C-alpha cells in the first residue's frame, strides 16, 4: 500500500557529515528529520540557495552540537548557520537524496 505523507510529517534519516579534523576529516553521523516537499517547491527553494532549501526540508535533527559540544536546537537560524559549512550541506543533501531519490527505487519498466 502506498500512503501519501501527512502534512508536517517528518522522516528520520541518517546523514554522514565528513567534518574536517586536523589535516584530514572524520565521518560524523547525525539524524535529520526531513519533510517531504512537492517537487516544484523543492526546485523553487533550491534556486534560492542552500539555506532556504534546508530550512524548509529539515524539521528536526539529533547529534548536532555547538562548538562547545552542547546540543544545538533545530531552528531556522541554526539550520541556516549550519548551511554556511559546505561539508554539512553536502552531507545533509546527500542523505536526503540517498533516502528519497526516485532512481533508487527504479527497477525497470514492466515486462523488461
C-alpha positions in Angstrom: 0.0 0.0 0.0 1.3 3.5 -0.9 0.4 6.2 1.5 0.9 10.0 1.0 2.7 11.6 3.9 0.6 13.8 6.2 1.3 17.5 6.2 4.1 18.3 8.5 5.2 14.6 8.8 9.0 14.1 9.0 11.2 11.1 8.3 14.3 10.4 10.3 17.3 9.9 8.1 20.9 9.0 8.8 23.3 11.6 7.3 27.1 11.3 7.3 29.0 14.6 7.6 32.7 14.4 6.7 33.9 17.0 9.2 37.4 18.4 8.9 39.8 17.4 11.7 43.4 18.5 11.6 44.8 17.7 8.1 42.1 15.1 7.4 38.4 14.5 8.1 36.2 12.2 10.2 32.7 10.9 9.5 30.2 12.3 11.9 26.7 10.7 11.9 23.7 12.8 12.6 19.9 12.1 12.2 17.9 14.6 10.3 14.1 14.6 10.3 13.2 15.6 6.7 10.0 17.0 5.5 8.9 15.8 2.1 8.4 18.8 -0.3 6.5 18.7 -3.6 9.0 18.7 -6.5 8.0 22.1 -7.7 8.6 23.6 -4.2 11.9 21.8 -3.8 13.1 23.3 -7.1 12.0 26.8 -6.2 13.8 26.6 -2.9 16.9 25.1 -4.5 17.1 28.1 -6.8 17.0 30.4 -3.7 20.1 28.7 -2.1 21.1 26.0 0.4 19.9 27.9 3.4 16.4 28.4 2.0 16.1 24.8 0.9 17.4 23.2 4.1 15.5 25.5 6.5 12.3 24.2 4.8 13.4 20.5 4.5 14.8 20.0 8.0 12.1 19.5 10.6 14.5 18.4 13.3 17.9 16.9 14.0 19.8 14.8 16.5 23.5 14.8 17.4 24.2 18.3 16.1 26.1 20.4 18.7 27.6 23.8 19.0 31.4 24.4 19.2 31.3 23.6 23.0 29.6 20.2 22.3 26.2 21.3 23.6 23.1 20.1 21.7 22.1 22.7 19.2 18.3 23.4 18.9 17.0 22.8 15.4 15.5 26.2 14.4 15.7 28.2 11.2 18.6 30.3 12.5 20.7 27.3 13.4 19.9 25.4 10.2 20.9 28.5 8.2 24.1 28.8 10.1 25.0 25.2 9.6 24.5 25.6 5.8 27.4 28.0 5.8 29.6 24.9 6.3 29.8 23.3 2.9 30.6 19.8 4.4 27.4 20.0 6.5 25.3 20.9 3.4 26.8 18.2 1.3 26.2 15.5 3.9 22.6 16.5 4.5 21.7 16.8 0.8 23.4 13.5 0.1 21.4 11.9 2.9 18.2 13.3 1.6 18.9 12.2 -2.0 20.0 8.7 -0.8 16.7 8.3 1.1 14.2 9.9 -1.3 15.7 9.9 -4.8 13.3 8.2 -7.2 16.2 6.5 -9.1 16.9 4.4 -6.0 13.5 2.6 -6.4 13.7 2.2 -10.2 13.5 -1.5 -11.2 12.9 -1.1 -14.9 9.7 -0.9 -16.9 7.2 -3.8 -16.5 7.9 -6.6 -18.9 11.6 -5.8 -19.4 
